[in-house]
Amino acid sequence: MKFSRLLYVLIPLAVAAGCRDARLPIEPREASTVKPSLSNGGRPEMPKPPEVETTTPAYPAIVQYIIYREFVHQHKDAARLIRQGEPYWQYVDKRLMELYPGTGYRGMTRDAHEGARQHRAAWADYKVRRQQYLQSIEACPAEDPSCAGSSPETNPYGYEDDPSWNGQTEVEPDPYATPTLQEEIQTLRMTQPEKDEMYYYESIAWQTENGYQPVSSTSSRDELIRAAGRGRRSVSGPTIQSPWVMGTVAALGFGGYIYWRAHVARDRAEDMSAEAFPNVHRDNTQRDAHRHIFGNVMLRAYVGETITGAITNHYEQSHPNAPVGHMMDYHNNDLGRSVKYKHFRGHFFYDFLQWENWSKRVYRYVTDTRNGEYILEWDIPDPTTISWSDARNRESLVPGWKYIYFSNPAP
């Protein structure tokens, strides 16, 4: 569906890029110990990821990144102030309301942070309940036909997780971290066009200091920031990319580096899916599935599973789409973010930064049609006529290891 030039990598241990402070373990809440019923007339129900609830306004992601870089340049102790919270939140509030008069309110970034805290706790609880569910499926007694069968996350055609993951655990990145530009270049293995784009935004945030070229002789900095939010490199220039609007809660009210990583991952997912499926329509197709799966792999690798879930779920909740489109996206997001993430990410250590290899694995997975489920009954002239309940019920029948598509089945 419309993942709008999609999104998103966790720094498993964040040390390879030298960003040693970018790790913050999350303590899960104590989850219910009641196991799902195995004889309730059907299979136990897979827990659903928590929704992101927010009333905070949404602004272009790249604008919020530039504001973050402004703050870093204006404060020698920016890392401490961002971790402290309030000084940074107040600055973000002020700058967003200056850039977009008549929008927002004082305290909105603080509210986003509180929503983020609640979401992180809910996500930790969800992960515990999900693991309990998978264990209950594996323990399903053979004589119980109501739940007999293999785990819905086990692919019968191979595509197994790399064995290097045994005993290893990725650690959620520290959302308060302030990595340097060089650390970002190394962590994201940025291409030259990506570096050029980053340095352009840096020139806006830092103006002409330290050898950067003046951003403009005729336009104000705020005009250029707003233009960047529209996907332009000048006030009146052509749009070079589709702008992406992200709610303040989506980056969890933390350090703005998350916006840049999400921006890069979104553009890569869009570009790589178009390159992999050049003659396939963008929406509801295998190309669409590839974009969502690959985007979520990158997003989790760069910003962590919790923030990835917040970003992608918030996007689906806040953007219009047919119920079947949303269910396809939710399902394929989960496939890339959780179900087959360790397969797509490859070797725990050696493939840590190799996003090109991640894309190749996703491509091989999607082009093997055994891994996909083409839902014929959704492929109708007006899919909006299919209700939410019917869309949810049909999606629930698709194993977690299969991707979903329902338009233009042949690449």
DRENMIFI-903370 format. One line per field, with one value per residue (C-alpha): residue in three letters; x negated, y, z. Coordinates in Angstrom, 2 decimals, always signed. Each point is the difference from the previous one (the first is absolute). Layout:
<rs>
residu: ALA | ...
c1: X | ...
c2: Y | ...
c3: Z | ...
</rs>
This chain:
<rs>
residu: MET | LYS | PHE | SER | ARG | LEU | LEU | TYR | VAL | LEU | ILE | PRO | LEU | ALA | VAL | ALA | ALA | GLY | CYS | ARG | ASP | ALA | ARG | LEU | PRO | ILE | GLU | PRO | ARG | GLU | ALA | SER | THR | VAL | LYS | PRO | SER | LEU | SER | ASN | GLY | GLY | ARG | PRO | GLU | MET | PRO | LYS | PRO | PRO | GLU | VAL | GLU | THR | THR | THR | PRO | ALA | TYR | PRO | ALA | ILE | VAL | GLN | TYR | ILE | ILE | TYR | ARG | GLU | PHE | VAL | HIS | GLN | HIS | LYS | ASP | ALA | ALA | ARG | LEU | ILE | ARG | GLN | GLY | GLU | PRO | TYR | TRP | GLN | TYR | VAL | ASP | LYS | ARG | LEU | MET | GLU | LEU | TYR | PRO | GLY | THR | GLY | TYR | ARG | GLY | MET | THR | ARG | ASP | ALA | HIS | GLU | GLY | ALA | ARG | GLN | HIS | ARG | ALA | ALA | TRP | ALA | ASP | TYR | LYS | VAL | ARG | ARG | GLN | GLN | TYR | LEU | GLN | SER | ILE | GLU | ALA | CYS | PRO | ALA | GLU | ASP | PRO | SER | CYS | ALA | GLY | SER | SER | PRO | GLU | THR | ASN | PRO | TYR | GLY | TYR | GLU | ASP | ASP | PRO | SER | TRP | ASN | GLY | GLN | THR | GLU | VAL | GLU | PRO | ASP | PRO | TYR | ALA | THR | PRO | THR | LEU | GLN | GLU | GLU | ILE | GLN | THR | LEU | ARG | MET | THR | GLN | PRO | GLU | LYS | ASP | GLU | MET | TYR | TYR | TYR | GLU | SER | ILE | ALA | TRP | GLN | THR | GLU | ASN | GLY | TYR | GLN | PRO | VAL | SER | SER | THR | SER | SER | ARG | ASP | GLU | LEU | ILE | ARG | ALA | ALA | GLY | ARG | GLY | ARG | ARG | SER | VAL | SER | GLY | PRO | THR | ILE | GLN | SER | PRO | TRP | VAL | MET | GLY | THR | VAL | ALA | ALA | LEU | GLY | PHE | GLY | GLY | TYR | ILE | TYR | TRP | ARG | ALA | HIS | VAL | ALA | ARG | ASP | ARG | ALA | GLU | ASP | MET | SER | ALA | GLU | ALA | PHE | PRO | ASN | VAL | HIS | ARG | ASP | ASN | THR | GLN | ARG | ASP | ALA | HIS | ARG | HIS | ILE | PHE | GLY | ASN | VAL | MET | LEU | ARG | ALA | TYR | VAL | GLY | GLU | THR | ILE | THR | GLY | ALA | ILE | THR | ASN | HIS | TYR | GLU | GLN | SER | HIS | PRO | ASN | ALA | PRO | VAL | GLY | HIS | MET | MET | ASP | TYR | HIS | ASN | ASN | ASP | LEU | GLY | ARG | SER | VAL | LYS | TYR | LYS | HIS | PHE | ARG | GLY | HIS | PHE | PHE | TYR | ASP | PHE | LEU | GLN | TRP | GLU | ASN | TRP | SER | LYS | ARG | VAL | TYR | ARG | TYR | VAL | THR | ASP | THR | ARG | ASN | GLY | GLU | TYR | ILE | LEU | GLU | TRP | ASP | ILE | PRO | ASP | PRO | THR | THR | ILE | SER | TRP | SER | ASP | ALA | ARG | ASN | ARG | GLU | SER | LEU | VAL | PRO | GLY | TRP | LYS | TYR | ILE | TYR | PHE | SER | ASN | PRO | ALA | PRO
c1: +0.00 | -1.13 | -3.15 | -0.90 | -3.61 | -0.38 | -2.09 | -2.97 | -4.36 | -0.47 | -3.49 | +0.01 | -2.86 | -0.68 | -3.73 | -0.99 | +0.72 | -1.72 | +3.24 | -0.57 | +2.67 | +2.79 | +1.24 | +2.83 | +1.46 | +3.74 | +1.32 | +3.23 | +2.99 | +1.10 | +2.44 | +2.94 | -1.00 | +3.33 | -0.76 | +2.35 | +2.61 | -0.91 | +3.50 | +2.26 | +1.41 | -2.88 | -3.67 | -1.23 | +0.13 | -3.22 | -0.35 | +0.24 | -2.62 | +1.09 | +1.41 | -1.58 | +2.39 | -0.83 | +1.65 | -3.25 | -0.29 | -2.03 | -2.84 | -2.41 | -2.60 | -2.93 | +1.07 | -0.14 | -3.46 | -1.30 | +1.39 | -1.87 | -3.25 | +0.59 | +0.23 | -3.18 | -1.96 | +1.36 | -0.79 | -3.39 | +1.70 | +2.79 | -0.40 | +0.71 | +2.88 | +1.68 | -0.28 | +1.38 | +2.98 | +1.73 | -2.47 | +0.00 | +3.77 | +0.58 | -2.34 | +1.75 | +3.42 | -1.19 | -1.61 | +2.90 | +2.48 | -2.30 | -0.27 | +3.71 | +1.93 | +3.42 | -0.94 | -1.11 | -0.08 | -2.51 | -0.64 | +0.82 | -3.45 | +0.22 | +3.37 | -1.56 | -2.73 | +2.55 | +1.92 | -3.27 | -0.73 | +3.37 | -0.44 | -3.42 | +1.50 | +2.94 | -2.35 | -2.17 | +3.14 | +1.10 | -3.34 | +0.38 | +3.55 | -1.04 | -2.74 | +2.49 | +2.30 | -2.74 | -1.00 | +3.62 | +0.17 | -3.21 | +1.39 | +3.29 | +0.93 | +0.28 | +3.34 | +1.56 | +1.21 | +1.06 | -3.57 | -2.10 | -2.61 | -3.33 | -0.63 | +1.48 | -3.45 | -1.87 | -0.68 | +0.16 | -2.19 | -3.17 | -0.83 | -1.18 | -1.60 | -3.77 | -1.42 | -2.25 | +3.05 | +0.03 | -0.57 | -0.21 | +2.38 | +0.16 | +0.23 | +2.39 | -1.91 | -0.09 | +2.60 | -1.78 | -3.31 | -1.60 | -2.20 | -2.40 | +0.43 | -2.92 | +1.56 | +3.22 | -1.87 | -1.67 | +3.07 | +2.29 | -2.70 | +1.25 | -0.31 | -1.49 | +3.42 | +1.12 | -3.11 | +0.61 | +3.57 | -1.06 | -2.65 | +2.54 | +2.29 | -3.03 | -0.79 | +3.49 | -0.35 | -3.55 | +0.07 | -3.48 | -2.12 | -2.84 | -0.40 | +3.52 | +1.27 | +2.73 | +3.38 | +1.48 | -0.61 | +3.67 | +2.03 | +0.19 | -0.97 | +3.59 | +1.17 | -2.55 | +1.03 | +3.63 | -1.08 | -1.96 | +3.17 | +1.66 | -2.77 | -1.85 | -3.59 | +1.02 | +3.05 | +1.26 | -1.86 | +1.55 | +1.03 | -2.82 | +1.75 | +3.42 | +0.23 | +0.65 | +2.05 | -0.56 | +1.74 | -2.22 | +0.94 | -1.26 | -3.62 | +1.04 | -0.85 | -3.70 | -3.17 | +0.51 | -2.53 | +2.88 | +1.69 | -3.04 | -0.32 | +3.68 | -0.26 | -2.93 | +1.61 | +3.27 | -1.70 | -2.10 | +3.02 | +1.89 | -2.93 | -1.03 | +3.55 | +0.43 | -3.31 | +0.88 | +3.48 | -0.27 | +3.13 | +2.24 | +2.50 | -1.02 | +3.02 | +1.42 | -2.55 | -3.15 | -1.90 | +2.10 | -0.71 | -3.73 | +0.03 | +1.70 | -2.07 | -3.34 | +0.97 | +0.79 | -3.23 | -1.99 | +2.11 | -0.47 | -3.71 | -0.47 | +2.46 | +1.09 | +3.10 | +1.96 | -0.40 | +0.53 | +3.32 | +0.98 | -0.95 | +1.68 | +3.14 | +0.42 | -0.37 | +2.70 | +2.33 | -0.41 | +0.05 | +3.11 | +0.16 | +2.51 | +0.31 | -1.52 | -2.90 | -0.64 | +0.17 | -2.45 | -2.38 | +0.30 | -0.68 | -2.99 | -1.45 | +0.06 | -1.63 | -2.99 | -0.15 | +0.45 | +0.90 | -2.89 | -2.17 | -2.93 | +0.03 | +0.01 | -2.63 | -2.33 | -3.07 | +0.25 | -3.46 | -1.23 | +3.25 | +0.54 | -0.34 | +0.52 | +3.37 | -0.55 | -0.12 | +3.20 | +1.72 | -1.20 | +1.40 | +3.35 | +0.05 | -0.71 | +2.71 | +2.66 | -0.76 | +0.45 | +3.79 | +0.28 | -0.68 | +2.91 | +3.75 | +1.93 | +3.46 | +2.27 | +3.13 | -1.72 | -0.94 | +3.18 | +0.64 | +0.92 | -1.73 | +1.35 | +3.29 | -1.61 | +0.61 | -2.59 | +1.32 | -0.12 | -3.51 | -1.23 | +1.56 | -1.60 | -3.41 | +0.13 | +0.05 | -3.36 | -3.06 | -2.37 | -2.84 | +2.00 | +0.21 | +3.33 | +0.84 | +3.21 | -0.68 | -1.97 | -1.18 | -2.51 | -3.19
c2: +0.00 | +3.55 | -0.10 | +3.37 | -0.53 | -2.27 | -0.14 | -1.35 | -2.41 | -1.09 | +0.12 | -3.50 | +0.87 | +3.44 | -0.44 | -0.76 | +3.60 | +1.36 | +1.27 | -1.68 | +1.92 | -1.02 | -2.92 | +0.03 | -3.35 | -0.03 | -1.76 | -1.76 | +0.25 | -3.18 | -1.59 | -2.23 | -3.59 | -1.33 | -2.04 | +0.11 | -2.75 | -2.91 | -1.43 | +2.98 | -1.11 | +1.48 | +0.85 | +2.34 | +3.59 | +1.84 | +3.14 | +3.23 | +2.76 | +2.98 | +2.99 | +3.43 | +2.48 | +3.67 | +3.34 | +1.81 | +1.67 | -1.46 | +1.82 | -0.94 | -2.42 | +1.79 | +3.30 | -1.62 | -1.37 | +3.45 | +1.47 | -2.70 | +0.90 | +3.70 | -0.84 | -2.08 | +2.86 | +2.61 | -1.92 | -1.46 | -2.22 | -1.04 | -3.68 | +0.71 | +2.36 | -2.45 | -2.73 | +2.41 | +0.53 | +3.25 | +2.50 | -1.91 | -0.50 | +3.71 | +0.86 | -2.41 | +1.42 | +3.56 | -0.69 | -2.02 | +2.73 | +2.63 | -1.98 | -0.83 | +2.84 | -0.94 | -3.62 | -1.92 | +1.01 | +0.39 | -3.35 | -2.13 | -1.59 | -0.80 | -1.62 | -1.98 | -1.18 | -1.21 | -1.81 | -1.57 | -1.19 | -1.67 | -1.57 | -1.42 | -1.68 | -1.34 | -1.32 | -1.80 | -1.66 | -0.92 | -1.70 | -2.15 | -0.99 | -0.74 | -2.33 | -1.76 | -0.47 | -1.53 | -2.33 | -1.10 | -0.85 | -2.03 | -1.88 | -0.70 | -3.67 | -2.09 | -1.45 | +3.48 | +0.73 | +3.51 | +1.24 | -2.69 | +1.19 | +1.75 | +3.53 | +2.62 | +1.60 | -3.06 | +0.05 | -3.58 | +0.86 | +0.89 | +3.68 | -0.68 | +2.47 | +0.17 | -2.28 | +2.84 | +1.42 | -2.89 | +1.49 | +3.54 | +2.87 | +3.38 | +2.83 | +2.88 | +3.19 | +2.87 | +2.49 | +2.83 | -0.53 | +2.75 | -1.83 | +2.04 | +0.34 | -2.35 | -2.61 | +0.29 | -0.39 | -3.16 | -1.48 | +0.53 | -0.72 | +3.08 | +0.46 | +3.19 | +1.49 | -0.72 | +1.71 | +3.00 | +0.25 | -0.24 | +2.70 | +2.24 | -0.22 | +0.52 | +3.22 | +1.26 | -0.89 | +1.31 | +2.70 | +0.81 | -0.99 | -2.50 | +0.31 | -0.83 | +1.91 | +2.59 | -1.62 | +2.96 | +3.67 | +0.87 | -2.35 | -0.04 | -3.09 | -0.62 | +0.21 | -2.62 | -2.23 | +0.12 | -0.72 | -3.01 | -1.19 | +0.09 | -2.10 | +2.88 | +1.23 | +3.63 | +2.11 | -0.06 | -3.04 | -3.28 | -2.67 | -2.56 | -2.46 | -0.60 | +1.82 | -2.20 | +1.26 | -1.70 | +0.76 | +1.19 | -3.11 | -2.22 | +0.70 | -0.40 | +3.54 | -0.87 | +0.95 | +1.22 | -2.36 | -2.50 | +2.21 | -0.10 | -3.77 | -0.43 | +2.40 | -1.87 | -3.40 | +1.21 | +1.27 | -3.14 | -2.28 | +1.98 | +0.09 | -3.64 | -1.29 | +2.05 | -1.34 | -3.58 | +0.15 | +2.64 | -1.04 | -0.64 | +2.49 | +1.58 | -0.85 | -3.35 | -2.00 | -2.01 | +3.25 | +1.46 | -3.02 | +0.29 | +3.68 | -0.63 | -3.04 | +1.57 | +3.30 | -1.67 | -2.02 | +3.21 | +1.88 | -2.60 | -0.25 | +3.78 | +1.10 | -3.19 | -2.17 | +2.14 | +3.27 | -1.80 | -1.28 | +3.51 | +1.58 | -2.56 | -0.45 | +3.76 | +0.38 | -2.56 | +1.54 | +3.56 | -0.53 | -0.83 | -3.41 | -2.77 | -2.52 | -2.73 | +2.31 | +0.70 | -3.70 | -0.86 | +2.67 | -1.00 | -3.63 | +0.71 | +2.49 | -2.69 | -2.49 | +2.29 | +1.44 | -3.22 | -3.30 | -0.35 | +2.89 | -2.20 | -1.73 | +3.26 | +1.61 | -2.94 | -0.65 | +1.66 | +1.58 | -0.06 | +1.29 | +2.63 | +2.99 | -1.72 | +1.43 | -0.95 | -3.66 | +0.43 | +1.27 | -2.98 | -2.46 | +1.77 | -0.09 | -3.74 | -0.57 | +2.02 | -1.41 | -3.53 | -0.02 | -2.88 | +2.60 | +2.21 | -0.15 | +1.61 | +0.80 | -0.18 | +1.22 | +3.30 | +0.63 | +1.84 | +3.39 | +1.65 | -1.76 | +2.66 | -1.91 | -2.79 | +0.62 | +0.15 | -3.17 | -1.94 | +1.29 | -0.95 | -3.44 | -0.75 | +1.30 | -2.18 | -3.09 | +0.86 | -1.45 | +2.60 | -1.17 | +0.73 | +3.46 | +1.28 | +1.65 | +0.27 | +1.94 | -0.71 | -3.43 | -0.57 | +2.13
c3: +0.00 | +0.27 | +2.06 | -1.50 | -1.05 | +2.99 | +2.90 | +2.15 | +3.07 | +3.69 | +1.11 | +1.43 | +2.29 | -1.48 | +0.59 | -3.58 | -0.94 | +3.08 | +1.51 | +3.33 | +1.87 | -2.38 | +2.05 | +2.48 | +1.15 | +0.57 | +3.05 | -0.99 | +2.25 | +1.70 | -2.41 | +0.73 | +0.69 | -1.28 | -3.09 | -2.99 | -0.04 | -2.26 | -0.17 | -0.54 | -3.32 | -1.98 | +0.05 | +2.73 | -1.17 | -0.83 | +2.17 | -1.95 | +0.25 | +2.11 | -1.81 | +0.22 | +1.58 | -0.44 | -0.54 | -0.74 | -3.42 | -2.85 | -1.76 | -2.81 | +1.33 | -1.61 | +1.60 | +3.41 | -0.82 | -0.98 | +3.24 | +1.91 | -1.78 | +0.76 | +3.69 | -0.11 | -1.57 | +2.40 | +3.18 | +0.85 | +2.56 | -2.40 | +0.86 | +3.68 | -0.75 | -2.39 | +2.61 | +2.62 | -2.28 | +0.87 | -1.55 | -3.30 | -0.04 | +0.56 | -2.87 | -2.35 | +0.96 | -0.60 | -3.37 | -1.39 | +0.96 | -1.56 | -3.22 | -0.15 | +1.67 | +1.31 | +0.59 | +3.06 | +3.64 | +2.79 | +1.61 | -3.06 | -0.12 | +3.71 | -0.67 | -2.84 | +2.34 | +2.55 | -2.73 | -1.06 | +3.51 | +0.20 | -3.42 | +0.90 | +3.07 | -2.01 | -2.70 | +2.55 | +1.37 | -3.55 | -0.69 | +3.13 | -0.93 | -3.56 | +1.22 | +2.27 | -2.97 | -2.16 | +2.82 | +0.39 | -3.71 | +0.18 | +3.01 | -1.73 | +0.64 | -3.14 | +1.13 | +0.15 | -3.55 | +0.93 | +0.17 | -1.65 | -2.43 | -0.13 | +1.17 | -2.35 | -0.04 | -1.30 | -3.75 | -1.37 | -3.00 | +1.86 | +0.37 | +3.52 | +2.37 | -0.22 | +2.76 | +1.16 | +1.80 | +2.47 | +3.43 | -1.39 | +0.68 | -1.66 | +2.48 | -0.60 | -0.91 | +2.43 | -1.29 | +1.84 | -1.81 | -2.09 | -2.55 | -2.11 | -3.75 | -0.57 | +2.26 | -2.00 | -3.28 | +1.30 | +1.69 | -2.98 | -2.60 | -1.78 | -3.73 | -1.42 | -0.85 | +3.57 | +1.36 | -2.26 | +1.23 | +3.63 | -0.44 | -1.72 | +3.03 | +2.20 | -1.88 | +0.82 | +3.68 | +0.31 | -2.65 | -1.36 | +2.98 | -0.27 | -3.74 | -1.16 | -3.01 | +0.57 | -0.44 | -1.84 | -0.61 | -0.47 | +2.21 | +3.76 | +1.93 | +1.07 | -3.61 | -0.95 | +2.91 | -1.09 | -3.58 | +1.23 | +1.71 | -3.44 | -1.51 | -1.66 | +0.10 | -0.63 | +0.67 | -3.60 | -1.32 | -1.14 | +2.46 | +0.02 | +2.30 | +1.47 | +3.34 | +3.00 | +2.91 | +3.34 | +3.26 | +2.82 | +1.94 | -2.83 | +0.95 | +3.60 | +1.02 | +0.22 | -1.86 | -3.55 | -1.56 | -0.20 | -2.60 | -2.28 | +0.23 | -0.70 | -2.94 | -1.54 | +0.48 | -1.51 | -3.16 | -0.37 | +0.32 | -2.60 | -2.43 | +0.43 | -0.45 | -3.18 | -1.29 | +0.88 | -1.55 | -2.75 | -1.88 | +2.99 | +1.43 | +3.29 | +2.14 | +1.20 | -2.01 | +0.60 | -0.44 | +2.80 | +2.19 | -0.70 | +0.97 | +3.32 | +0.93 | -0.90 | +1.59 | +3.30 | -0.06 | -0.38 | +2.48 | +2.71 | -0.72 | +0.27 | +2.69 | +1.78 | -0.03 | +2.45 | -1.87 | -3.32 | +1.28 | +1.11 | -3.33 | -2.25 | +2.11 | +0.37 | -3.75 | -0.71 | +2.57 | -1.30 | -3.78 | -2.03 | -1.61 | -0.64 | +2.88 | -2.19 | -0.80 | +3.66 | +0.89 | -2.79 | +1.30 | +3.65 | -0.95 | -2.26 | +2.49 | +2.67 | -2.37 | -0.49 | +3.51 | +2.00 | -1.66 | -2.50 | +1.12 | +1.03 | -3.38 | -1.95 | +2.24 | -0.59 | +2.11 | +3.39 | -0.22 | -3.60 | -1.53 | +2.69 | -2.38 | -3.36 | -1.02 | -3.64 | +1.07 | +1.99 | -3.12 | -2.04 | +2.56 | +0.02 | -3.81 | -0.09 | +2.58 | -1.82 | -3.44 | +1.33 | -0.34 | +2.46 | +2.67 | -1.08 | +0.21 | -2.82 | +1.40 | -3.01 | +1.77 | +0.82 | -3.65 | -0.95 | -1.64 | +3.31 | +2.94 | +2.40 | -0.04 | +2.07 | +3.69 | +2.75 | +1.61 | -3.27 | -0.73 | +3.48 | -0.17 | -3.37 | +1.07 | +3.12 | -2.23 | -1.58 | +1.80 | +1.37 | -2.26 | -3.17 | -1.51 | -1.35 | -3.30 | -2.00 | -3.17 | -3.17 | +1.19 | -2.79 | +0.15
</rs>
